[in-house]
Amino acid sequence: MHFPLPWQLLLILLVILIVFGASKLPELGRGLGEGIRNFKKSLSEEDKKELEGKKEEQ
């Protein structure tokens, strides 16, 4: 799988801009950022629980 070329990325961004409009883009970015943060937080919490479980077994 290859990474899209710069002109392909520009085309994708243009389509997103047309579909959602300029006023919705900050809201979409904010929502995406929050989703990524929550995902990372849940992963780190799972790691902590796993480490605590291993400590209790010892």
Secondary structure, DSSP 8 states (H G I E B T S, - for coil): -----HHHHHHHHHHHHHHH-TTTHHHHHHHHHHHHHHHHHHHHHHHHHHHHHHHHH-
